[in-house]
Amino acid sequence: MGAVPTAPYHEDRIADRVVGFALGLGLEVSDDADGNVFVWHRGARASGASRRPLIVSAHMDHPAIEVISTEPLVGHLLGSIRADSFSTPVPVRFFNQDNPDDPRGVREVAGCVLGAFELDGVADARVGLHLAASGALAAGAFGVFDTGPVALDEETGLLYLTAADDLAGCAITLAWLARSAAAGVDLDVCGAFTRAEEVGLVGVAALVRRRGLPENAMVISIEASRELPGAELGLGPVIRVGDAATTFHPEGDAVLRAARDRIRGRDVDFRVQRQLMSGGICEATAYVVAGYTTGAVCVPLGNYHNQTPDGGIGAEYVHVDDVDMCTTLLVEAGVVMSEGFSWPNDDRSSRRIADRPDVQLRRLRDSGVRMSGHDA
């Protein structure tokens, strides 16, 4: 999946991979009018108690280039990347649309970005790009950065790919669905694969506007998110308590913490981090604003949006252990929910704060006598 080209509004190939994988497992697949894809494992037993479903949301796009003019050859950037990242030529793989009636019938053309300029008046883009290509391109063709093949450094455990954000999240979501189904998790779980996140959470905004998910769902947003202090590569997935815009729901956080604690009870080497990831805004914010009970996880990401420390363009990278442990964490979260987890009653941290020992409460009351007569 990491080698599949994708861009905002051009997620067809990734959607095909998602659907093909899901159907191969016998899972239930559907989509909506906007092309968001939903994969369900209906694990709840008909005779069991009603449980709220668990939905993990990943987006199928990544910052990329779209051709807007052929003479001269000019494009714009769909997604957030600094314009000065293109101060030297950047190789690109373009995908030309030969047959508008067949969105999957594309032809690849090699090319590059020659330079960038500011762009005004375009809803989806703020950076224009001067382009060159080895063959003809039509307006509407899209291009992805040619950062080389997917590669695993076995010594460091780092996995390099063009679009870890959020194809790593898509892959984790599919692995979670497969493992949940194989384990017979007694819960309805769903992967929601959304579109056009990188240009303003467009796919998820459309989804929540039509109330396209069950109202009682627990939604967990998953991303590959910029590495930060406290959210470092190789130290495990991150329970994400918020992003640059909002903090998320304490119940979502509590379910993920409960899953973490259960796994650590049987595997002391299991690594999980917990952090407010302020490097950007993720889909969890859209779900929170829409009123869904929402949590989030992420795997730390290097070269966020392909931006390298030296100011150029390169492959993104994640740590394979973080990816594997994130999948394990999500599977366990489903098990926790299937057993009827209730917040705050079943959250040890919340109960520890609320249920203070009687001896402390008596001492507080007794010492309060000395405060009587004081103005508030």
FENVEN-V220977 format. One record per residue. N is the residue number from 0. RES is the residue in one small letter. D_LAST is the distance of its C-alpha to the last C-alpha in whole Angstrom. Layout:
((N/RES/D_LAST) (N/RES/D_LAST))
This chain:
((0/m/62) (1/g/61) (2/a/64) (3/v/64) (4/p/64) (5/t/61) (6/a/59) (7/p/57) (8/y/59) (9/h/61) (10/e/60) (11/d/63) (12/r/65) (13/i/61) (14/a/61) (15/d/65) (16/r/64) (17/v/61) (18/v/63) (19/g/66) (20/f/64) (21/a/62) (22/l/65) (23/g/67) (24/l/64) (25/g/64) (26/l/61) (27/e/60) (28/v/60) (29/s/59) (30/d/58) (31/d/57) (32/a/58) (33/d/56) (34/g/58) (35/n/55) (36/v/56) (37/f/55) (38/v/56) (39/w/55) (40/h/56) (41/r/56) (42/g/55) (43/a/53) (44/r/55) (45/a/56) (46/s/55) (47/g/52) (48/a/49) (49/s/47) (50/r/46) (51/r/44) (52/p/46) (53/l/46) (54/i/47) (55/v/47) (56/s/48) (57/a/50) (58/h/51) (59/m/55) (60/d/55) (61/h/55) (62/p/55) (63/a/59) (64/i/61) (65/e/63) (66/v/66) (67/i/66) (68/s/69) (69/t/72) (70/e/74) (71/p/73) (72/l/71) (73/v/67) (74/g/64) (75/h/60) (76/l/58) (77/l/56) (78/g/53) (79/s/51) (80/i/53) (81/r/53) (82/a/56) (83/d/57) (84/s/58) (85/f/61) (86/s/62) (87/t/65) (88/p/67) (89/v/65) (90/p/68) (91/v/67) (92/r/68) (93/f/69) (94/f/69) (95/n/72) (96/q/72) (97/d/75) (98/n/75) (99/p/72) (100/d/73) (101/d/72) (102/p/69) (103/r/70) (104/g/73) (105/v/72) (106/r/74) (107/e/73) (108/v/74) (109/a/73) (110/g/71) (111/c/69) (112/v/66) (113/l/68) (114/g/65) (115/a/61) (116/f/60) (117/e/57) (118/l/58) (119/d/56) (120/g/56) (121/v/56) (122/a/53) (123/d/54) (124/a/55) (125/r/54) (126/v/57) (127/g/60) (128/l/63) (129/h/67) (130/l/69) (131/a/72) (132/a/74) (133/s/77) (134/g/78) (135/a/77) (136/l/73) (137/a/72) (138/a/69) (139/g/67) (140/a/68) (141/f/65) (142/g/65) (143/v/63) (144/f/63) (145/d/66) (146/t/64) (147/g/67) (148/p/67) (149/v/64) (150/a/65) (151/l/63) (152/d/63) (153/e/64) (154/e/63) (155/t/59) (156/g/58) (157/l/58) (158/l/59) (159/y/60) (160/l/60) (161/t/60) (162/a/57) (163/a/55) (164/d/52) (165/d/52) (166/l/56) (167/a/54) (168/g/52) (169/c/54) (170/a/56) (171/i/53) (172/t/53) (173/l/56) (174/a/56) (175/w/53) (176/l/55) (177/a/58) (178/r/57) (179/s/55) (180/a/58) (181/a/60) (182/a/57) (183/g/57) (184/v/53) (185/d/52) (186/l/50) (187/d/51) (188/v/51) (189/c/51) (190/g/52) (191/a/51) (192/f/53) (193/t/52) (194/r/54) (195/a/53) (196/e/50) (197/e/51) (198/v/51) (199/g/47) (200/l/47) (201/v/49) (202/g/51) (203/v/47) (204/a/46) (205/a/49) (206/l/49) (207/v/45) (208/r/46) (209/r/49) (210/r/46) (211/g/49) (212/l/47) (213/p/46) (214/e/43) (215/n/42) (216/a/43) (217/m/41) (218/v/42) (219/i/43) (220/s/44) (221/i/46) (222/e/47) (223/a/49) (224/s/46) (225/r/46) (226/e/46) (227/l/43) (228/p/41) (229/g/40) (230/a/42) (231/e/46) (232/l/49) (233/g/51) (234/l/47) (235/g/47) (236/p/46) (237/v/42) (238/i/40) (239/r/38) (240/v/35) (241/g/35) (242/d/37) (243/a/37) (244/a/35) (245/t/33) (246/t/32) (247/f/34) (248/h/33) (249/p/31) (250/e/34) (251/g/37) (252/d/35) (253/a/35) (254/v/38) (255/l/40) (256/r/38) (257/a/39) (258/a/43) (259/r/42) (260/d/41) (261/r/44) (262/i/47) (263/r/46) (264/g/46) (265/r/50) (266/d/50) (267/v/48) (268/d/50) (269/f/48) (270/r/46) (271/v/43) (272/q/41) (273/r/38) (274/q/37) (275/l/35) (276/m/39) (277/s/38) (278/g/42) (279/g/42) (280/i/41) (281/c/43) (282/e/43) (283/a/40) (284/t/38) (285/a/41) (286/y/40) (287/v/36) (288/v/36) (289/a/39) (290/g/37) (291/y/38) (292/t/37) (293/t/38) (294/g/38) (295/a/40) (296/v/43) (297/c/45) (298/v/47) (299/p/47) (300/l/50) (301/g/52) (302/n/53) (303/y/51) (304/h/53) (305/n/56) (306/q/55) (307/t/56) (308/p/54) (309/d/57) (310/g/57) (311/g/59) (312/i/60) (313/g/60) (314/a/59) (315/e/56) (316/y/56) (317/v/54) (318/h/54) (319/v/56) (320/d/54) (321/d/51) (322/v/53) (323/d/54) (324/m/50) (325/c/49) (326/t/51) (327/t/51) (328/l/47) (329/l/47) (330/v/50) (331/e/47) (332/a/45) (333/g/47) (334/v/48) (335/v/44) (336/m/43) (337/s/47) (338/e/45) (339/g/42) (340/f/40) (341/s/36) (342/w/33) (343/p/31) (344/n/32) (345/d/35) (346/d/33) (347/r/33) (348/s/30) (349/s/28) (350/r/29) (351/r/28) (352/i/24) (353/a/24) (354/d/25) (355/r/24) (356/p/26) (357/d/25) (358/v/25) (359/q/22) (360/l/20) (361/r/21) (362/r/20) (363/l/17) (364/r/16) (365/d/18) (366/s/16) (367/g/13) (368/v/14) (369/r/14) (370/m/10) (371/s/10) (372/g/9) (373/h/6) (374/d/4) (375/a/0))
